[in-house]
Amino acid sequence: MEELSDWNELKDRYRNGSISQADYDHWRYHYPEDKSAEFRNRMDELRTAGSQSEDK
């Protein structure tokens, strides 16, 4: 269900003019990849922060 919510949110943002057609198209064509990369990056940040606190 989260995916549908994401799609609806972006569709609404496009329709109300808060994102461009190009931004909307990029999101539509890369959605799962972008979301996965975002998650991976956040997890890497957390791992780095955790290992730095262990070193102290």
C-alpha positions as CSV (number, residue, x, y, z in Angstrom):
1,M,0.0,0.0,0.0
2,E,2.9,2.4,0.6
3,E,3.7,2.3,-3.1
4,L,0.2,3.5,-4.0
5,S,0.5,6.3,-1.4
6,D,3.8,7.4,-2.9
7,W,2.3,7.4,-6.4
8,N,-0.7,9.4,-5.3
9,E,1.5,11.9,-3.4
10,L,3.7,12.5,-6.5
11,K,0.8,12.7,-8.8
12,D,-0.8,15.4,-6.7
13,R,2.4,17.3,-6.4
14,Y,2.8,17.2,-10.2
15,R,-0.8,18.3,-10.7
16,N,-0.6,21.2,-8.3
17,G,2.7,22.4,-9.9
18,S,5.1,21.7,-7.0
19,I,7.2,19.4,-9.2
20,S,7.9,19.6,-13.0
21,Q,7.0,17.1,-15.7
22,A,10.7,16.1,-15.9
23,D,10.8,15.5,-12.1
24,Y,7.6,13.5,-12.2
25,D,8.8,11.4,-15.2
26,H,12.1,10.7,-13.6
27,W,10.3,9.5,-10.5
28,R,7.9,7.4,-12.5
29,Y,10.7,5.7,-14.4
30,H,13.1,5.2,-11.5
31,Y,10.8,4.8,-8.4
32,P,11.8,1.5,-7.1
33,E,15.5,2.1,-7.8
34,D,15.4,5.5,-6.1
35,K,13.6,4.3,-3.1
36,S,16.0,1.4,-2.7
37,A,19.0,3.7,-3.1
38,E,17.5,6.1,-0.5
39,F,17.0,3.2,1.9
40,R,20.6,1.9,1.3
41,N,22.1,5.3,1.9
42,R,20.2,5.8,5.1
43,M,21.3,2.4,6.4
44,D,24.9,3.2,5.4
45,E,24.7,6.4,7.4
46,L,23.3,4.6,10.4
47,R,26.1,1.9,10.2
48,T,28.8,4.6,9.9
49,A,27.4,6.5,12.9
50,G,27.2,3.2,14.9
51,S,30.7,2.2,14.1
52,Q,32.1,5.6,15.0
53,S,30.4,5.6,18.4
54,E,31.8,2.1,19.1
55,D,35.3,3.4,18.3
56,K,35.1,6.0,21.1
